Amino acid sequence: MNTKAFSLALFSVLIWGSSFAAIRVSLQGGYDAGQNVLVRFSIASLLFLIYALWPGTKFRLPHKSDIVRIMLLGWLGISVYHICVTFGMETISAGTAGMLVGSGPIFTALIAYFFLKERLTGLGWLGLAIGFIGISLIALGSEGASLTLSNGSLLVLIAALATSIFFVFQKPLFTRYSAIELTAYFTWAGTLPFFIFSPGIFTALQSATLEAHLSVLYIGIFPAAIAYVTWSTALSLANASAVSSVIYLEPAIAIVVAWLWLHELPTQLSFIGGIVAIGGVIIVNALGRKSRSFSRKTAESIS
């Protein structure tokens, strides 16, 4: 993975890692899970609409042949993922959620292997395995973590699979659209199902704490909008499996942010897990990928 793609992916993961604490604050401050996703993605959708309508901006409309794919990917990568994560976090610890979200690169590598013909070396697969071990250590070191596959755990695991499919199958669309155009389309499509949570939204807006409002605003601007654009740009520049390996850093970032924001002290085992996860990312990106360009022929094969 080239330096630009890695830097963009790392920026996205840094922002996404901070969203776990922000979600927790908003849920504790007066929003329920459904209202949380509705408000933050309404903010993101509005930002993309302003950008698209801004004078001088060249913003292409989607081709008719791509509309169904864009809608399905938006529902899967935005609607399913964020509903499952947010509702899942109501019943499981952040550490367990982080471990399950961290399984995403495994799904992405496997899907990319079969559909995009992306190849990892033996060291690449070893790096993915090491990264998952690091995620597991982080989860086991988090207070109250459990490996029992509860309903909340199942929801977050579904989210990890959904976002992996989303990352892989948007790749062919980069031959026709820019990263910001695709992200806008996915966000608008993915926001529509969230309106089923609109009953009671005005009461929540009036009764929620200021910190909860600011947290939702932050998530809407940065994790839900800007980070998705930088992540899509990274995906357009490198293999999906290599880019997605950076997600292994997300739980470690989430722990640090929770420590600074919510005063939740991470355990020694969590620190060790973070170091192991970083090692896995380094192996995948420095030693683990076979050189193979994403050709137009490969794109057309899954279009």
C-alpha positions as CSV (number, residue, x, y, z in Angstrom):
1,M,0.0,0.0,0.0
2,N,1.4,3.4,-1.0
3,T,2.1,6.2,1.5
4,K,-0.9,8.3,0.4
5,A,-3.4,5.5,0.7
6,F,-2.0,4.4,4.1
7,S,-2.1,8.0,5.4
8,L,-5.8,8.5,4.3
9,A,-6.8,5.1,5.8
10,L,-5.0,5.9,9.0
11,F,-6.8,9.3,9.3
12,S,-10.1,7.6,8.8
13,V,-9.4,5.0,11.4
14,L,-8.3,7.6,13.9
15,I,-11.6,9.4,13.4
16,W,-13.7,6.3,13.5
17,G,-11.9,5.1,16.6
18,S,-13.0,8.2,18.4
19,S,-16.6,7.6,17.5
20,F,-17.1,4.8,20.0
21,A,-16.7,7.1,22.9
22,A,-18.9,9.8,21.2
23,I,-21.6,7.2,20.6
24,R,-21.5,6.2,24.3
25,V,-21.8,9.8,25.4
26,S,-24.8,10.5,23.1
27,L,-26.6,7.3,24.3
28,Q,-26.0,8.2,27.9
29,G,-27.0,11.8,27.3
30,G,-30.6,11.4,26.0
31,Y,-30.5,9.8,22.5
32,D,-31.6,6.3,21.9
33,A,-29.7,4.1,19.4
34,G,-32.1,4.8,16.5
35,Q,-32.2,8.5,17.0
36,N,-28.5,8.6,17.3
37,V,-27.9,7.1,13.8
38,L,-30.7,9.3,12.3
39,V,-29.3,12.6,13.5
40,R,-25.7,11.9,12.8
41,F,-26.3,10.7,9.2
42,S,-28.8,13.5,8.6
43,I,-26.0,15.9,9.4
44,A,-23.6,14.0,7.0
45,S,-26.2,13.9,4.3
46,L,-26.8,17.7,4.6
47,L,-23.0,18.3,4.3
48,F,-22.8,16.3,1.1
49,L,-25.8,18.1,-0.3
50,I,-24.3,21.5,0.4
51,Y,-21.1,20.3,-1.3
52,A,-22.9,18.9,-4.4
53,L,-24.9,22.2,-4.8
54,W,-22.0,24.5,-4.1
55,P,-21.4,26.9,-7.1
56,G,-18.6,25.6,-9.3
57,T,-18.6,22.1,-7.9
58,K,-18.5,19.4,-10.5
59,F,-20.7,16.6,-9.2
60,R,-21.8,13.9,-11.6
61,L,-25.1,12.1,-11.3
62,P,-25.0,8.3,-11.2
63,H,-25.5,6.3,-14.3
64,K,-28.9,4.5,-14.4
65,S,-27.1,1.2,-14.6
66,D,-25.3,1.9,-11.2
67,I,-28.3,3.2,-9.2
68,V,-29.4,-0.2,-7.9
69,R,-25.8,-1.1,-6.9
70,I,-25.3,2.2,-5.2
71,M,-28.5,1.9,-3.2
72,L,-27.8,-1.7,-2.1
73,L,-24.2,-0.8,-1.1
74,G,-25.5,2.3,0.8
75,W,-28.0,0.2,2.7
76,L,-25.5,-2.4,3.5
77,G,-22.4,-0.3,4.3
78,I,-24.2,2.6,6.0
79,S,-27.7,1.4,7.2
80,V,-27.0,-2.2,8.3
81,Y,-23.5,-1.4,9.6
82,H,-24.4,1.5,11.8
83,I,-27.7,0.1,13.0
84,C,-26.0,-3.1,14.1
85,V,-23.1,-1.3,15.8
86,T,-25.2,1.3,17.6
87,F,-27.8,-1.2,18.8
88,G,-25.1,-3.8,19.6
89,M,-23.2,-1.3,21.8
90,E,-26.3,-1.0,24.0
91,T,-25.7,-4.5,25.4
92,I,-22.0,-5.4,25.0
93,S,-18.8,-3.7,26.1
94,A,-16.7,-1.5,23.9
95,G,-13.9,-4.0,24.0
96,T,-16.0,-6.8,22.7
97,A,-17.5,-4.6,20.0
98,G,-14.0,-3.5,19.0
99,M,-12.8,-7.1,18.6
100,L,-15.8,-8.0,16.4
101,V,-15.5,-4.9,14.3
102,G,-11.8,-5.7,14.1
103,S,-12.7,-9.0,12.3
104,G,-13.6,-6.9,9.3
105,P,-10.2,-7.1,7.6
106,I,-10.4,-10.9,7.7
107,F,-13.8,-10.8,5.8
108,T,-12.4,-8.1,3.4
109,A,-9.3,-10.1,2.6
110,L,-11.3,-13.2,1.9
111,I,-14.0,-11.4,-0.2
112,A,-11.3,-9.5,-2.1
113,Y,-9.4,-12.7,-2.7
114,F,-12.3,-14.4,-4.5
115,F,-13.9,-11.4,-6.3
116,L,-11.1,-8.9,-6.9
117,K,-8.4,-11.5,-7.3
118,E,-6.2,-9.6,-4.8
119,R,-3.4,-11.7,-3.5
120,L,-1.6,-11.7,-0.1
121,T,1.6,-13.5,0.5
122,G,2.0,-15.9,3.3
123,L,3.3,-13.1,5.5
124,G,0.2,-11.1,4.6
125,W,-2.1,-13.8,5.9
126,L,0.1,-14.1,9.0
127,G,-0.2,-10.4,9.5
128,L,-4.0,-10.6,9.4
129,A,-3.9,-13.4,11.9
130,I,-1.6,-11.5,14.2
131,G,-3.8,-8.4,14.0
132,F,-6.8,-10.4,15.0
133,I,-4.9,-11.8,18.0
134,G,-4.2,-8.2,19.0
135,I,-7.9,-7.3,18.7
136,S,-8.7,-10.3,20.9
137,L,-6.2,-9.3,23.6
138,I,-7.7,-5.8,23.6
139,A,-11.2,-7.2,24.1
140,L,-10.1,-9.6,26.8
141,G,-8.3,-6.8,28.6
142,S,-11.4,-4.5,28.5
143,E,-13.4,-4.3,31.7
144,G,-16.5,-6.4,31.5
145,A,-15.6,-7.9,28.1
146,S,-17.0,-11.3,27.3
147,L,-16.5,-13.8,24.4
148,T,-20.1,-15.1,24.7
149,L,-21.9,-14.5,21.3
150,S,-24.8,-12.5,22.8
151,N,-27.4,-10.8,20.7
152,G,-25.3,-7.6,20.8
153,S,-22.1,-9.5,19.7
154,L,-24.0,-11.0,16.8
155,L,-25.2,-7.6,15.7
156,V,-21.7,-6.2,15.7
157,L,-20.4,-9.3,13.8
158,I,-23.0,-8.8,11.2
159,A,-21.9,-5.1,11.0
160,A,-18.3,-6.2,10.4
161,L,-19.3,-8.5,7.5
162,A,-21.6,-5.9,6.0
163,T,-18.9,-3.2,5.9
164,S,-16.4,-5.7,4.4
165,I,-18.8,-6.4,1.5
166,F,-19.3,-2.7,1.2
167,F,-15.6,-2.0,1.0
168,V,-14.9,-4.6,-1.7
169,F,-17.8,-4.1,-4.0
170,Q,-17.5,-0.4,-4.2
171,K,-14.1,-0.8,-5.8
172,P,-15.3,-1.1,-9.4
173,L,-17.3,2.1,-9.1
174,F,-14.1,4.1,-8.6
175,T,-13.5,3.8,-12.4
176,R,-16.5,6.0,-13.0
177,Y,-16.9,8.2,-9.9
178,S,-14.8,10.1,-7.5
179,A,-14.5,9.1,-3.8
180,I,-16.5,12.1,-2.6
181,E,-19.3,11.4,-5.2
182,L,-19.6,7.8,-4.2
183,T,-19.5,8.6,-0.5
184,A,-22.3,11.1,-1.0
185,Y,-24.5,8.6,-2.9
186,F,-23.9,5.9,-0.3
187,T,-24.7,8.3,2.6
188,W,-27.9,9.6,1.0
189,A,-29.1,6.0,0.3
190,G,-28.0,4.7,3.7
191,T,-29.7,7.6,5.6
192,L,-33.2,6.9,4.1
193,P,-33.9,3.8,6.3
194,F,-32.9,5.7,9.4
195,F,-36.1,7.8,9.2
196,I,-38.0,4.9,10.7
197,F,-36.5,6.1,14.0
198,S,-37.9,9.6,13.6
199,P,-40.8,9.3,16.1
200,G,-39.7,11.1,19.3
201,I,-36.8,12.7,17.7
202,F,-37.9,16.3,18.6
203,T,-38.3,15.3,22.2
204,A,-34.8,13.8,22.2
205,L,-33.4,17.0,20.6
206,Q,-35.0,19.1,23.4
207,S,-34.1,16.9,26.3
208,A,-30.6,15.6,25.5
209,T,-27.6,17.1,27.2
210,L,-25.3,19.6,25.5
211,E,-22.5,17.1,25.5
212,A,-24.8,14.6,23.8
213,H,-25.7,17.1,21.1
214,L,-22.0,18.0,20.5
215,S,-21.1,14.3,20.3
216,V,-23.7,13.6,17.7
217,L,-22.6,16.8,15.7
218,Y,-19.0,15.6,15.9
219,I,-19.9,12.1,14.6
220,G,-22.1,13.5,11.8
221,I,-19.3,15.8,10.5
222,F,-16.1,13.7,11.0
223,P,-16.7,9.9,11.3
224,A,-19.9,9.9,9.2
225,A,-18.8,12.3,6.4
226,I,-15.1,13.3,6.2
227,A,-13.7,9.9,7.3
228,Y,-15.7,8.0,4.8
229,V,-14.4,10.3,2.0
230,T,-10.8,9.8,3.0
231,W,-11.4,6.0,3.4
232,S,-13.0,5.8,-0.1
233,T,-10.0,7.7,-1.5
234,A,-7.6,5.2,0.1
235,L,-9.6,2.3,-1.3
236,S,-9.4,3.8,-4.8
237,L,-5.6,3.9,-4.5
238,A,-4.8,0.5,-3.1
239,N,-6.0,-3.1,-2.5
240,A,-9.1,-3.4,-0.3
241,S,-7.5,-6.1,1.8
242,A,-4.4,-4.0,2.5
243,V,-6.4,-0.8,3.3
244,S,-8.8,-2.7,5.5
245,S,-6.0,-4.1,7.6
246,V,-5.6,-0.6,9.1
247,I,-8.9,-1.2,10.9
248,Y,-7.0,-3.4,13.3
249,L,-5.8,-0.1,14.9
250,E,-9.4,1.1,15.6
251,P,-10.0,-0.6,18.9
252,A,-6.7,0.6,20.3
253,I,-7.6,4.1,19.3
254,A,-11.1,3.7,20.8
255,I,-9.5,2.7,24.2
256,V,-7.2,5.7,24.2
257,V,-10.0,8.1,23.4
258,A,-12.3,6.5,26.0
259,W,-9.4,7.0,28.5
260,L,-9.0,10.7,27.7
261,W,-12.7,11.5,27.3
262,L,-14.5,9.2,29.6
263,H,-11.7,8.5,32.0
264,E,-11.8,4.8,31.4
265,L,-8.4,3.4,32.1
266,P,-7.2,0.6,29.7
267,T,-5.7,-2.5,31.2
268,Q,-2.1,-3.7,30.6
269,L,-3.5,-6.5,28.4
270,S,-5.3,-3.9,26.3
271,F,-2.0,-2.0,25.7
272,I,-0.3,-5.3,24.7
273,G,-3.1,-6.1,22.3
274,G,-2.8,-2.6,20.7
275,I,0.9,-3.2,20.1
276,V,0.3,-6.6,18.6
277,A,-2.5,-5.2,16.3
278,I,-0.1,-2.5,15.1
279,G,2.5,-5.2,14.4
280,G,-0.1,-7.1,12.2
281,V,-0.8,-3.9,10.2
282,I,2.9,-3.3,9.6
283,I,3.4,-6.9,8.4
284,V,0.4,-6.7,6.0
285,N,1.4,-3.4,4.5
286,A,5.2,-3.7,4.4
287,L,5.6,-7.4,3.6
288,G,2.3,-9.0,2.9
289,R,0.9,-7.9,-0.5
290,K,1.8,-9.3,-3.9
291,S,2.1,-6.6,-6.5
292,R,-1.0,-6.6,-8.5
293,S,-2.8,-3.6,-10.0
294,F,-6.5,-3.2,-10.0
295,S,-7.2,-3.4,-13.7
296,R,-10.2,-2.3,-15.7
297,K,-10.7,-6.0,-16.6
298,T,-10.9,-6.9,-12.9
299,A,-13.4,-4.1,-12.3
300,E,-15.6,-5.2,-15.2
301,S,-15.6,-8.8,-13.9
302,I,-17.7,-7.9,-10.9
303,S,-19.5,-5.0,-12.4
